[in-house]
Amino acid sequence: MAKRNFSSKRNAIYNTICATDTHPSARWVYETLKSDIPDLSLGTVYRNIALFKDEGKIRVICNVNGEERIDGDTSLHPHFVCNCCGSVYDVKDSSQITEEFSQLAKQGFTVENKYVIYYGICPKCSVIKLH
């Protein structure tokens, strides 16, 4: 029975990560699930996130205010991090990544991983700063 509970917690953690585009931290995942899984611990969330990273099921995007921000979408795509509020956004234009891979492949390189992260101020914070 304990194994089933552990598996259901693991599934809930993974599904929560994959169901959001907020690029959550472990603490966000924990706080989101705590009301539905009262015996969930923050340690369990961290251990499972480490397991998912090792299995290649999720990616760490960046650190914001000392917390890793993760993504359940492991496809290669750039991100934007707001220096004001700490939000992390997907950037949909991946054409640059494809072009760079082609150029590197022509030169004999094999790219195994790539992270493109833009830093700046998001539209929400830009509006706030104007007022």
N, C-alpha and C positions, 0 to 999 in steps of 0.2 A: 504494500500500500504506500509506503514512503516513497518508493521509486516513482509511482504514478504522480504523486503530489509534486515531486521535483520536476518531472517531465512537464506537468501542466504549468508550473511556474516558468520553466524555461521557454515553453511555447508562448506563454503570455508575454514574456519579456521580448522575445523575438518579434512576435506579431505587433506589439506596441511600437517597436522601433520601425518596422516596415510600414506601418499604417500612417506614419506622420511624415511630413516634409519639413518639419521644424529643425531637423538635425539635432536631436536631443542629447542631453547629458545623462549620465547614469542616474543622477539625482532626480531629473525630470521623469525618467522612466519609473523610478521608485515611487515618486509622489503620485504619478498617474495611476499606478496599479494598487497602491496601498489600501485604498478603500475596498477594492474587490478581493484582495488577497491579504487579509490582516496579518498573517504570520510571515509575510515577505520581509526580508531584511535587505538593507542597502548592500551588504556584503554579497548576498546572493545575486543581486543585480550586477555588481562589478564582476564577480566570477563568471557569470554567464556571458557578459559582454566580452570578457577576455577570451572565452571559448569561441564565441562567434567570430571574433577577429582572427583567431588562430585558424579557424575553419574557412576563412574567406567569405563568410556570410554577410559581414558588415565591414565598413571602412571607417577609420578615424579621419576626420576632415581637418580639424584644427583644435587648438585650445583657446577657450574664451573664459577669461577670469579664472584661470587655473583648472577648468573642467574640460575634459575631452568632449568634443562634439562628434557624434557618429551619424552614419548614413546607412540605411538599409538597402539603398540603391548602389550596387557595387560597379555599375557601368562607369566608364570613364566620362566624366563631365566636370566642368569647372564650377567653382563656388564663389560667392560673394559674402564677405563677413563685414557687418556694420561695426565700425569702431565706436559708435555711440551707444547702441542698445545691445550689441552682441548677437543679433540675429544672424543666422546663416541661411543663405538662399542658394538654390540651384541656378546655374546659368545654362540656358538651353542651347546656346550656340557651341557645338562641338566641332565645327568644320576646321578650326585651327588645329585641334588635336589630331585629326585625321591627316591633314596636310603635313604636320610635323613628323608624324609616324612614317609617312611615305618618304619624306626626305631622309630621315635617319635610316630607314630600311635600304634605300639606294646606296647609302654609304657603308652598309654592312653592319649597322647596329641592330640589336634586338632590344626593344623597349619592353620591360616587364611591368612597369608601373609609372604613373605620372599624376601629379597633383598640380592643378592650377587654382590658385586662390587669389581673388581680388579683394582688397581692403579699401574701405571708404565709408561713406555715409549713405544709408538706405533712404528711399523716398519718404518714409514716415518720419524719420528723424530730420530730414531736410526741411520738411514742412514745419516741424516743431521749432527748429533753429531760426526760421524766418519770422516767427511770431514772438 
